[in-house]
Amino acid sequence: MGMRLTGAGDLIDIETSPDRKERIELYRPNRWQRSTGHDSGDHAVARLASAADGATLAVSPPFYLDGAGTTRWSAQGVAIGVAVRYDRATGQWRVP
């Protein structure tokens, strides 16, 4: 992948699911390594958490936060624009 998160940075945004059971927290990677590509300020890490107790459900790898699209919640997963998708069946994030 060429990129590795070495710490969470500044909080960018928090969005709660329509059913109010989960939330997505977006953070800037604090420190990271990338062989080529965009500035670190253009990247984010998503933390999927329980809205009830704040427990972490999943943390995404760093992804390019291009601002294209909204967060879409479904029974199958969570998609943040076209940048990253969490698949509930596998419990994993996918960065295209």
Secondary structure, 3 states (H helix, E strand, C coil): CCEEECCEEEEEEEEECCCCCEEEEEEEECCEEECCCCCHHHEEEEEEEECCCCCEEEECCCEECCCCCCEEECCCEEEECCCEEEECCCCEEECC
